[in-house]
Amino acid sequence: MSASVRVLLLWPGADAGAGGNFGVPQLVLLGTYAQQQTGAQIDIRDLEFEKARGPVSLPKLLAGDDGRGYQVIALSAYSSFDHLKCTAIAEIARSLWPDAVIVVGGYHPSARPLDYVRDGSPFDVCVVGEGERPLVRVIESVQGGAPLRGPITLGPDAIDDLDSLPPSDWSLLARYRELAPKVATQAQVYLSRGCPFDCAFCMERAKREVSWRPLSIERALGEVRSLHEFLDLRGWTLYFGDALFGMRKSWRREFLEGLARLDIPVDKYWLLIRVDLIDDEDLRLFGAANCGLGF
């Protein structure tokens, strides 16, 4: 049996007010799915937390704890603020590990793939939209002995049924668990994807798939419960990072009732929702579940 493909999922850290968060749930979901589908060895590295561990050496980070390096290096260029630093990291990775398949995904690559799919790019693959299936395709290309070379674009290839994804494996962040309360006050989790409203100010439409797709109520509550079991959320803020929380009224109300019953001792939950979706009954349920709202 061949050795597992070694995969690095790298979060470059967040600037200014976007810092101080724990969880990179998008990378946890990617890593969990990739492990399930391919058996790959997944390492997640968050540069914000790495800096809290001490001086960061990118060459050492890119070599991995065992010094063997990675066959796939995937960077999250979440927004345009991350474009230049992700490109700089990719150029260093390319010089040190020329045979690695270097991947980029996120809102900026989804909106502007030609920033990455160009002559001289350090990236092999630019992922547009959701990354689970494209990442598996990259890993399988390495397993098959013909690594994807480009630069090429993969996606969009959205997941229609979020319950088909495995529950988040928070142990992928075990490296940071003890450090988390010293660095962050807010943790993050995703319960749904997509938003059909196409607001001009929002990055979500760059992902191309606009349908609102939630986890089932049981699975959504399970994500909250499992993060609490991993991290101990007493005194934390837990942010539901969905582009649009609870668009469907029946889902929203059943979830909030279940969340109140969980009685997890967070300082508060908070989320983003459209003001034109809710009424007095929703406000009552939000209050009972200890939720703060952003409109």
Phi and psi in degrees as GROMACS dihedral restraints (atoms count N, CA, C in turn):
[ dihedral_restraints ]
;  ai    aj    ak    al  type     phi  dphi    fc
    3     4     5     6     1   -72.6    20    10
    4     5     6     7     1   154.7    20    10
    6     7     8     9     1   -67.0    20    10
    7     8     9    10     1   152.4    20    10
    9    10    11    12     1   -64.5    20    10
   10    11    12    13     1   145.1    20    10
   12    13    14    15     1   -68.2    20    10
   13    14    15    16     1   134.0    20    10
   15    16    17    18     1   -93.1    20    10
   16    17    18    19     1   123.3    20    10
   18    19    20    21     1  -126.0    20    10
   19    20    21    22     1   129.8    20    10
   21    22    23    24     1  -108.4    20    10
   22    23    24    25     1   124.6    20    10
   24    25    26    27     1  -106.6    20    10
   25    26    27    28     1   117.3    20    10
   27    28    29    30     1  -116.9    20    10
   28    29    30    31     1   122.8    20    10
   30    31    32    33     1  -100.6    20    10
   31    32    33    34     1   121.6    20    10
   33    34    35    36     1   -77.7    20    10
   34    35    36    37     1     2.5    20    10
   36    37    38    39     1    91.7    20    10
   37    38    39    40     1   167.1    20    10
   39    40    41    42     1  -121.4    20    10
   40    41    42    43     1   150.6    20    10
   42    43    44    45     1   -97.7    20    10
   43    44    45    46     1   149.8    20    10
   45    46    47    48     1    51.1    20    10
   46    47    48    49     1  -128.6    20    10
   48    49    50    51     1   -67.3    20    10
   49    50    51    52     1   -13.4    20    10
   51    52    53    54     1   -80.9    20    10
   52    53    54    55     1    -7.6    20    10
   54    55    56    57     1   -78.1    20    10
   55    56    57    58     1  -179.2    20    10
   57    58    59    60     1    75.5    20    10
   58    59    60    61     1    23.4    20    10
   60    61    62    63     1  -111.8    20    10
   61    62    63    64     1   146.6    20    10
   63    64    65    66     1  -115.2    20    10
   64    65    66    67     1   139.4    20    10
   66    67    68    69     1   134.8    20    10
   67    68    69    70     1   -34.6    20    10
   69    70    71    72     1    24.3    20    10
   70    71    72    73     1    60.8    20    10
   72    73    74    75     1   -61.8    20    10
   73    74    75    76     1   -27.2    20    10
   75    76    77    78     1   -64.5    20    10
   76    77    78    79     1   -36.5    20    10
   78    79    80    81     1   -76.1    20    10
   79    80    81    82     1   -33.9    20    10
   81    82    83    84     1   -62.1    20    10
   82    83    84    85     1   -43.9    20    10
   84    85    86    87     1   -63.3    20    10
   85    86    87    88     1   -44.1    20    10
   87    88    89    90     1   -60.0    20    10
   88    89    90    91     1   -47.2    20    10
   90    91    92    93     1   -66.0    20    10
   91    92    93    94     1   -40.7    20    10
   93    94    95    96     1   -61.6    20    10
   94    95    96    97     1   -46.1    20    10
   96    97    98    99     1   -65.5    20    10
   97    98    99   100     1   -43.5    20    10
   99   100   101   102     1   -63.0    20    10
  100   101   102   103     1   -40.7    20    10
  102   103   104   105     1   -59.6    20    10
  103   104   105   106     1   -46.6    20    10
  105   106   107   108     1   -63.7    20    10
  106   107   108   109     1   -42.5    20    10
  108   109   110   111     1   -82.2    20    10
  109   110   111   112     1   -28.9    20    10
  111   112   113   114     1  -125.1    20    10
  112   113   114   115     1   -15.5    20    10
  114   115   116   117     1    74.3    20    10
  115   116   117   118     1    13.5    20    10
  117   118   119   120     1   -64.4    20    10
  118   119   120   121     1   154.3    20    10
  120   121   122   123     1   -86.9    20    10
  121   122   123   124     1   115.8    20    10
  123   124   125   126     1  -107.7    20    10
  124   125   126   127     1   126.5    20    10
  126   127   128   129     1  -117.1    20    10
  127   128   129   130     1   131.6    20    10
  129   130   131   132     1  -107.7    20    10
  130   131   132   133     1   130.2    20    10
  132   133   134   135     1  -126.3    20    10
  133   134   135   136     1   128.8    20    10
  135   136   137   138     1  -112.3    20    10
  136   137   138   139     1   111.2    20    10
  138   139   140   141     1   -63.4    20    10
  139   140   141   142     1   -29.4    20    10
  141   142   143   144     1   -62.4    20    10
  142   143   144   145     1   -42.8    20    10
  144   145   146   147     1   -77.0    20    10
  145   146   147   148     1   -32.1    20    10
  147   148   149   150     1   -61.2    20    10
  148   149   150   151     1   -39.1    20    10
  150   151   152   153     1   -63.9    20    10
  151   152   153   154     1   -31.4    20    10
  153   154   155   156     1   -73.3    20    10
  154   155   156   157     1   -19.1    20    10
  156   157   158   159     1   -80.9    20    10
  157   158   159   160     1   -16.7    20    10
  159   160   161   162     1   140.1    20    10
  160   161   162   163     1  -175.7    20    10
  162   163   164   165     1   -56.3    20    10
  163   164   165   166     1   135.7    20    10
  165   166   167   168     1   -97.8    20    10
  166   167   168   169     1   126.4    20    10
  168   169   170   171     1  -107.7    20    10
  169   170   171   172     1   108.8    20    10
  171   172   173   174     1   -58.9    20    10
  172   173   174   175     1   -42.5    20    10
  174   175   176   177     1   -56.9    20    10
  175   176   177   178     1   -41.2    20    10
  177   178   179   180     1   -67.9    20    10
  178   179   180   181     1   -40.5    20    10
  180   181   182   183     1   -62.4    20    10
  181   182   183   184     1   -42.8    20    10
  183   184   185   186     1   -74.2    20    10
  184   185   186   187     1   -17.2    20    10
  186   187   188   189     1   -84.1    20    10
  187   188   189   190     1   -17.6    20    10
  189   190   191   192     1    80.9    20    10
  190   191   192   193     1   167.1    20    10
  192   193   194   195     1   -64.1    20    10
  193   194   195   196     1   -27.5    20    10
  195   196   197   198     1   -95.4    20    10
  196   197   198   199     1    -1.0    20    10
  198   199   200   201     1    78.0    20    10
  199   200   201   202     1     3.1    20    10
  201   202   203   204     1   -86.7    20    10
  202   203   204   205     1   -12.1    20    10
  204   205   206   207     1    78.0    20    10
  205   206   207   208     1  -174.2    20    10
  207   208   209   210     1  -127.2    20    10
  208   209   210   211     1   147.2    20    10
  210   211   212   213     1   -86.5    20    10
  211   212   213   214     1   -23.1    20    10
  213   214   215   216     1  -130.2    20    10
  214   215   216   217     1   126.8    20    10
  216   217   218   219     1  -121.7    20    10
  217   218   219   220     1   114.3    20    10
  219   220   221   222     1  -117.0    20    10
  220   221   222   223     1   124.7    20    10
  222   223   224   225     1  -109.1    20    10
  223   224   225   226     1   142.7    20    10
  225   226   227   228     1  -100.7    20    10
  226   227   228   229     1   103.4    20    10
  228   229   230   231     1   -93.9    20    10
  229   230   231   232     1    75.5    20    10
  231   232   233   234     1   -55.2    20    10
  232   233   234   235     1   -50.4    20    10
  234   235   236   237     1  -132.1    20    10
  235   236   237   238     1  -179.5    20    10
  237   238   239   240     1   -64.9    20    10
  238   239   240   241     1   -22.3    20    10
  240   241   242   243     1   -62.4    20    10
  241   242   243   244     1   -23.5    20    10
  243   244   245   246     1   -94.2    20    10
  244   245   246   247     1    -6.9    20    10
  246   247   248   249     1   -61.2    20    10
  247   248   249   250     1   -50.3    20    10
  249   250   251   252     1   -68.1    20    10
  250   251   252   253     1   -41.9    20    10
  252   253   254   255     1   -71.1    20    10
  253   254   255   256     1   -34.7    20    10
  255   256   257   258     1   -65.6    20    10
  256   257   258   259     1   -39.9    20    10
  258   259   260   261     1   -64.1    20    10
  259   260   261   262     1   -41.7    20    10
  261   262   263   264     1   -63.5    20    10
  262   263   264   265     1   -42.8    20    10
  264   265   266   267     1   -63.5    20    10
  265   266   267   268     1   -41.6    20    10
  267   268   269   270     1   -63.0    20    10
  268   269   270   271     1   -38.3    20    10
  270   271   272   273     1   -64.7    20    10
  271   272   273   274     1   -39.2    20    10
  273   274   275   276     1   -65.7    20    10
  274   275   276   277     1   -44.5    20    10
  276   277   278   279     1   -60.8    20    10
  277   278   279   280     1   -40.7    20    10
  279   280   281   282     1   -63.9    20    10
  280   281   282   283     1   -38.7    20    10
  282   283   284   285     1   -70.2    20    10
  283   284   285   286     1   -33.8    20    10
  285   286   287   288     1   -86.2    20    10
  286   287   288   289     1   -35.2    20    10
  288   289   290   291     1  -130.6    20    10
  289   290   291   292     1    73.8    20    10
  291   292   293   294     1   -63.9    20    10
  292   293   294   295     1   -20.6    20    10
  294   295   296   297     1   -91.6    20    10
  295   296   297   298     1    -7.2    20    10
  297   298   299   300     1   -69.2    20    10
  298   299   300   301     1   147.6    20    10
  300   301   302   303     1   -87.0    20    10
  301   302   303   304     1   118.1    20    10
  303   304   305   306     1  -105.1    20    10
  304   305   306   307     1   126.0    20    10
  306   307   308   309     1  -122.0    20    10
  307   308   309   310     1   146.3    20    10
  309   310   311   312     1  -132.7    20    10
  310   311   312   313     1   141.9    20    10
  312   313   314   315     1  -148.0    20    10
  313   314   315   316     1   170.3    20    10
  315   316   317   318     1   131.3    20    10
  316   317   318   319     1  -174.6    20    10
  318   319   320   321     1   -67.1    20    10
  319   320   321   322     1   -43.7    20    10
  321   322   323   324     1   -64.5    20    10
  322   323   324   325     1   -47.9    20    10
  324   325   326   327     1   -60.6    20    10
  325   326   327   328     1   -33.7    20    10
  327   328   329   330     1   -67.5    20    10
  328   329   330   331     1   -36.7    20    10
  330   331   332   333     1   -80.5    20    10
  331   332   333   334     1   -34.2    20    10
  333   334   335   336     1  -135.1    20    10
  334   335   336   337     1    64.8    20    10
  336   337   338   339     1   -61.2    20    10
  337   338   339   340     1   -26.0    20    10
  339   340   341   342     1   -68.7    20    10
  340   341   342   343     1   -13.4    20    10
  342   343   344   345     1   -66.6    20    10
  343   344   345   346     1   -19.0    20    10
  345   346   347   348     1  -117.3    20    10
  346   347   348   349     1   -31.4    20    10
  348   349   350   351     1   -93.9    20    10
  349   350   351   352     1    85.0    20    10
  351   352   353   354     1  -156.1    20    10
  352   353   354   355     1   162.0    20    10
  354   355   356   357     1   -61.6    20    10
  355   356   357   358     1   135.8    20    10
  357   358   359   360     1    81.6    20    10
  358   359   360   361     1     2.4    20    10
  360   361   362   363     1   -67.3    20    10
  361   362   363   364     1   140.0    20    10
  363   364   365   366     1   -75.9    20    10
  364   365   366   367     1    -9.1    20    10
  366   367   368   369     1   -93.3    20    10
  367   368   369   370     1   142.5    20    10
  369   370   371   372     1   -89.7    20    10
  370   371   372   373     1   -38.2    20    10
  372   373   374   375     1  -133.9    20    10
  373   374   375   376     1   131.8    20    10
  375   376   377   378     1  -111.4    20    10
  376   377   378   379     1   123.4    20    10
  378   379   380   381     1   -97.2    20    10
  379   380   381   382     1   125.5    20    10
  381   382   383   384     1  -101.0    20    10
  382   383   384   385     1   125.0    20    10
  384   385   386   387     1    83.1    20    10
  385   386   387   388     1  -151.6    20    10
  387   388   389   390     1   -68.2    20    10
  388   389   390   391     1   143.5    20    10
  390   391   392   393     1  -101.9    20    10
  391   392   393   394     1    -7.3    20    10
  393   394   395   396     1   -58.9    20    10
  394   395   396   397     1   -56.6    20    10
  396   397   398   399     1   -68.9    20    10
  397   398   399   400     1   -41.4    20    10
  399   400   401   402     1   -59.5    20    10
  400   401   402   403     1   -40.8    20    10
  402   403   404   405     1   -63.4    20    10
  403   404   405   406     1   -41.1    20    10
  405   406   407   408     1   -61.1    20    10
  406   407   408   409     1   -40.6    20    10
  408   409   410   411     1   -61.7    20    10
  409   410   411   412     1   -40.4    20    10
  411   412   413   414     1   -63.0    20    10
  412   413   414   415     1   -48.1    20    10
  414   415   416   417     1   -62.1    20    10
  415   416   417   418     1   -42.9    20    10
  417   418   419   420     1   -64.5    20    10
  418   419   420   421     1   -30.9    20    10
  420   421   422   423     1   -66.0    20    10
  421   422   423   424     1   -36.7    20    10
  423   424   425   426     1   -69.3    20    10
  424   425   426   427     1   -44.3    20    10
  426   427   428   429     1   -59.3    20    10
  427   428   429   430     1   -35.4    20    10
  429   430   431   432     1   -82.0    20    10
  430   431   432   433     1    -1.7    20    10
  432   433   434   435     1    84.6    20    10
  433   434   435   436     1     7.2    20    10
  435   436   437   438     1  -131.2    20    10
  436   437   438   439     1    71.8    20    10
  438   439   440   441     1   -56.0    20    10
  439   440   441   442     1   139.7    20    10
  441   442   443   444     1   -62.6    20    10
  442   443   444   445     1   129.0    20    10
  444   445   446   447     1  -124.0    20    10
  445   446   447   448     1   147.5    20    10
  447   448   449   450     1  -143.2    20    10
  448   449   450   451     1  -130.2    20    10
  450   451   452   453     1   -77.6    20    10
  451   452   453   454     1   140.1    20    10
  453   454   455   456     1  -133.4    20    10
  454   455   456   457     1   163.3    20    10
  456   457   458   459     1  -109.8    20    10
  457   458   459   460     1   135.3    20    10
  459   460   461   462     1  -118.3    20    10
  460   461   462   463     1   144.7    20    10
  462   463   464   465     1    93.7    20    10
  463   464   465   466     1   174.7    20    10
  465   466   467   468     1   -74.2    20    10
  466   467   468   469     1   145.7    20    10
  468   469   470   471     1  -146.9    20    10
  469   470   471   472     1    77.0    20    10
  471   472   473   474     1   -76.4    20    10
  472   473   474   475     1   153.6    20    10
  474   475   476   477     1   -88.0    20    10
  475   476   477   478     1   117.8    20    10
  477   478   479   480     1   -76.2    20    10
  478   479   480   481     1   -44.1    20    10
  480   481   482   483     1  -109.0    20    10
  481   482   483   484     1   102.0    20    10
  483   484   485   486     1   -66.0    20    10
  484   485   486   487     1   -23.2    20    10
  486   487   488   489     1   -69.0    20    10
  487   488   489   490     1   -12.5    20    10
  489   490   491   492     1   -75.9    20    10
  490   491   492   493     1   -14.3    20    10
  492   493   494   495     1   -80.1    20    10
  493   494   495   496     1   146.6    20    10
  495   496   497   498     1   -71.5    20    10
  496   497   498   499     1   153.8    20    10
  498   499   500   501     1   -57.5    20    10
  499   500   501   502     1   145.4    20    10
  501   502   503   504     1   -55.8    20    10
  502   503   504   505     1   130.1    20    10
  504   505   506   507     1   -94.0    20    10
  505   506   507   508     1    89.0    20    10
  507   508   509   510     1   -66.9    20    10
  508   509   510   511     1   -15.4    20    10
  510   511   512   513     1   -63.5    20    10
  511   512   513   514     1   -15.5    20    10
  513   514   515   516     1   -62.6    20    10
  514   515   516   517     1   -17.8    20    10
  516   517   518   519     1  -105.9    20    10
  517   518   519   520     1    17.6    20    10
  519   520   521   522     1   -58.7    20    10
  520   521   522   523     1   -28.6    20    10
  522   523   524   525     1   -56.5    20    10
  523   524   525   526     1   -28.2    20    10
  525   526   527   528     1  -110.7    20    10
  526   527   528   529     1     1.4    20    10
  528   529   530   531     1   -62.4    20    10
  529   530   531   532     1   -47.4    20    10
  531   532   533   534     1   -68.8    20    10
  532   533   534   535     1   -29.4    20    10
  534   535   536   537     1   -80.6    20    10
  535   536   537   538     1   -22.2    20    10
  537   538   539   540     1   -52.6    20    10
  538   539   540   541     1   -47.7    20    10
  540   541   542   543     1   -65.8    20    10
  541   542   543   544     1   -19.0    20    10
  543   544   545   546     1   -83.5    20    10
  544   545   546   547     1   -19.9    20    10
  546   547   548   549     1  -108.2    20    10
  547   548   549   550     1   -34.6    20    10
  549   550   551   552     1  -128.7    20    10
  550   551   552   553     1   155.6    20    10
  552   553   554   555     1  -121.2    20    10
  553   554   555   556     1    -6.6    20    10
  555   556   557   558     1  -131.8    20    10
  556   557   558   559     1   132.1    20    10
  558   559   560   561     1  -108.4    20    10
  559   560   561   562     1   162.8    20    10
  561   562   563   564     1  -130.6    20    10
  562   563   564   565     1   149.1    20    10
  564   565   566   567     1  -150.3    20    10
  565   566   567   568     1   151.7    20    10
  567   568   569   570     1  -110.7    20    10
  568   569   570   571     1   135.3    20    10
  570   571   572   573     1  -118.0    20    10
  571   572   573   574     1   -14.1    20    10
  573   574   575   576     1  -154.3    20    10
  574   575   576   577     1   170.3    20    10
  576   577   578   579     1  -136.5    20    10
  577   578   579   580     1   152.9    20    10
  579   580   581   582     1    88.9    20    10
  580   581   582   583     1   158.2    20    10
  582   583   584   585     1  -160.7    20    10
  583   584   585   586     1   127.0    20    10
  585   586   587   588     1   -88.2    20    10
  586   587   588   589     1     1.6    20    10
  588   589   590   591     1   -86.8    20    10
  589   590   591   592     1   -17.1    20    10
  591   592   593   594     1    59.6    20    10
  592   593   594   595     1    41.6    20    10
  594   595   596   597     1   -66.5    20    10
  595   596   597   598     1   140.0    20    10
  597   598   599   600     1   -64.0    20    10
  598   599   600   601     1   -29.2    20    10
  600   601   602   603     1   -84.0    20    10
  601   602   603   604     1    -8.7    20    10
  603   604   605   606     1   -99.8    20    10
  604   605   606   607     1   142.1    20    10
  606   607   608   609     1   -78.3    20    10
  607   608   609   610     1   -17.1    20    10
  609   610   611   612     1   -57.2    20    10
  610   611   612   613     1   -35.8    20    10
  612   613   614   615     1   -67.1    20    10
  613   614   615   616     1   -15.3    20    10
  615   616   617   618     1   -63.1    20    10
  616   617   618   619     1   -22.2    20    10
  618   619   620   621     1   -77.5    20    10
  619   620   621   622     1    -9.6    20    10
  621   622   623   624     1    79.0    20    10
  622   623   624   625     1   -38.3    20    10
  624   625   626   627     1   -87.8    20    10
  625   626   627   628     1   114.8    20    10
  627   628   629   630     1  -107.1    20    10
  628   629   630   631     1    -4.6    20    10
  630   631   632   633     1   -69.6    20    10
  631   632   633   634     1   141.5    20    10
  633   634   635   636     1   -84.3    20    10
  634   635   636   637     1   122.2    20    10
  636   637   638   639     1  -131.6    20    10
  637   638   639   640     1   111.5    20    10
  639   640   641   642     1   -98.1    20    10
  640   641   642   643     1   158.7    20    10
  642   643   644   645     1   -63.8    20    10
  643   644   645   646     1   155.9    20    10
  645   646   647   648     1   -61.7    20    10
  646   647   648   649     1   160.2    20    10
  648   649   650   651     1   -55.8    20    10
  649   650   651   652     1   -47.1    20    10
  651   652   653   654     1   -60.7    20    10
  652   653   654   655     1   -44.1    20    10
  654   655   656   657     1   -68.0    20    10
  655   656   657   658     1   -39.3    20    10
  657   658   659   660     1   -63.8    20    10
  658   659   660   661     1   -45.9    20    10
  660   661   662   663     1   -64.2    20    10
  661   662   663   664     1   -34.3    20    10
  663   664   665   666     1   -63.9    20    10
  664   665   666   667     1   -36.3    20    10
  666   667   668   669     1   -64.1    20    10
  667   668   669   670     1   -41.6    20    10
  669   670   671   672     1   -65.2    20    10
  670   671   672   673     1   -45.9    20    10
  672   673   674   675     1   -63.2    20    10
  673   674   675   676     1   -43.5    20    10
  675   676   677   678     1   -68.7    20    10
  676   677   678   679     1   -34.3    20    10
  678   679   680   681     1   -66.5    20    10
  679   680   681   682     1   -39.3    20    10
  681   682   683   684     1   -62.8    20    10
  682   683   684   685     1   -42.0    20    10
  684   685   686   687     1   -64.5    20    10
  685   686   687   688     1   -32.6    20    10
  687   688   689   690     1   -78.2    20    10
  688   689   690   691     1   -44.1    20    10
  690   691   692   693     1  -105.1    20    10
  691   692   693   694     1   -28.1    20    10
  693   694   695   696     1    68.0    20    10
  694   695   696   697     1    93.3    20    10
  696   697   698   699     1   -86.7    20    10
  697   698   699   700     1    12.2    20    10
  699   700   701   702     1   -57.8    20    10
  700   701   702   703     1   122.1    20    10
  702   703   704   705     1    82.7    20    10
  703   704   705   706     1    -3.8    20    10
  705   706   707   708     1   -87.0    20    10
  706   707   708   709     1   158.7    20    10
  708   709   710   711     1   -92.8    20    10
  709   710   711   712     1   133.3    20    10
  711   712   713   714     1  -111.5    20    10
  712   713   714   715     1   120.1    20    10
  714   715   716   717     1   -99.8    20    10
  715   716   717   718     1   121.9    20    10
  717   718   719   720     1   -81.3    20    10
  718   719   720   721     1   104.4    20    10
  720   721   722   723     1   -79.8    20    10
  721   722   723   724     1    10.9    20    10
  723   724   725   726     1   -56.6    20    10
  724   725   726   727     1   142.5    20    10
  726   727   728   729     1   -58.5    20    10
  727   728   729   730     1   -35.6    20    10
  729   730   731   732     1  -145.0    20    10
  730   731   732   733     1   107.6    20    10
  732   733   734   735     1   -73.0    20    10
  733   734   735   736     1   135.5    20    10
  735   736   737   738     1    54.6    20    10
  736   737   738   739     1    49.4    20    10
  738   739   740   741     1   -61.9    20    10
  739   740   741   742     1   -35.9    20    10
  741   742   743   744     1   -88.3    20    10
  742   743   744   745     1   123.7    20    10
  744   745   746   747     1   -58.5    20    10
  745   746   747   748     1   -44.7    20    10
  747   748   749   750     1   -63.6    20    10
  748   749   750   751     1   -40.9    20    10
  750   751   752   753     1   -64.4    20    10
  751   752   753   754     1   -47.8    20    10
  753   754   755   756     1   -57.0    20    10
  754   755   756   757     1   -47.8    20    10
  756   757   758   759     1   -71.6    20    10
  757   758   759   760     1   -38.7    20    10
  759   760   761   762     1   -67.2    20    10
  760   761   762   763     1   -39.2    20    10
  762   763   764   765     1   -64.0    20    10
  763   764   765   766     1   -45.3    20    10
  765   766   767   768     1   -63.4    20    10
  766   767   768   769     1   -38.1    20    10
  768   769   770   771     1   -62.3    20    10
  769   770   771   772     1   -42.8    20    10
  771   772   773   774     1   -67.6    20    10
  772   773   774   775     1   -37.4    20    10
  774   775   776   777     1   -63.8    20    10
  775   776   777   778     1   -41.5    20    10
  777   778   779   780     1   -61.9    20    10
  778   779   780   781     1   -38.3    20    10
  780   781   782   783     1   -68.5    20    10
  781   782   783   784     1   -30.9    20    10
  783   784   785   786     1   -59.7    20    10
  784   785   786   787     1   -37.0    20    10
  786   787   788   789     1    54.8    20    10
  787   788   789   790     1    45.7    20    10
  789   790   791   792     1   -78.3    20    10
  790   791   792   793     1   133.5    20    10
  792   793   794   795     1   -81.0    20    10
  793   794   795   796     1    51.8    20    10
  795   796   797   798     1   -70.2    20    10
  796   797   798   799     1   158.1    20    10
  798   799   800   801     1   -64.5    20    10
  799   800   801   802     1   -44.1    20    10
  801   802   803   804     1  -170.1    20    10
  802   803   804   805     1   160.9    20    10
  804   805   806   807     1   -99.1    20    10
  805   806   807   808     1   152.2    20    10
  807   808   809   810     1  -146.1    20    10
  808   809   810   811     1   161.0    20    10
  810   811   812   813     1  -163.0    20    10
  811   812   813   814     1   169.5    20    10
  813   814   815   816     1  -116.0    20    10
  814   815   816   817     1   130.5    20    10
  816   817   818   819     1  -147.4    20    10
  817   818   819   820     1   154.1    20    10
  819   820   821   822     1   -76.9    20    10
  820   821   822   823     1   135.5    20    10
  822   823   824   825     1   -66.4    20    10
  823   824   825   826     1   -26.3    20    10
  825   826   827   828     1   -79.9    20    10
  826   827   828   829     1     1.7    20    10
  828   829   830   831     1   -94.5    20    10
  829   830   831   832     1   -16.5    20    10
  831   832   833   834     1  -116.5    20    10
  832   833   834   835     1   160.0    20    10
  834   835   836   837     1  -136.9    20    10
  835   836   837   838     1  -169.0    20    10
  837   838   839   840     1   -61.5    20    10
  838   839   840   841     1   -35.9    20    10
  840   841   842   843     1   -65.2    20    10
  841   842   843   844     1   -39.0    20    10
  843   844   845   846     1   -62.8    20    10
  844   845   846   847     1   -42.9    20    10
  846   847   848   849     1   -61.1    20    10
  847   848   849   850     1   -38.1    20    10
  849   850   851   852     1   -62.3    20    10
  850   851   852   853     1   -44.6    20    10
  852   853   854   855     1   -68.5    20    10
  853   854   855   856     1   -39.5    20    10
  855   856   857   858     1   -60.6    20    10
  856   857   858   859     1   -44.2    20    10
  858   859   860   861     1   -63.2    20    10
  859   860   861   862     1   -42.6    20    10
  861   862   863   864     1   -64.6    20    10
  862   863   864   865     1   -28.2    20    10
  864   865   866   867     1   -93.7    20    10
  865   866   867   868     1     4.1    20    10
  867   868   869   870     1    66.9    20    10
  868   869   870   871     1    45.3    20    10
  870   871   872   873     1  -106.9    20    10
  871   872   873   874     1   132.8    20    10
  873   874   875   876     1   -96.3    20    10
  874   875   876   877     1   146.2    20    10
  876   877   878   879     1  -116.2    20    10
  877   878   879   880     1   138.7    20    10
  879   880   881   882     1  -112.4    20    10
  880   881   882   883     1   135.1    20    10
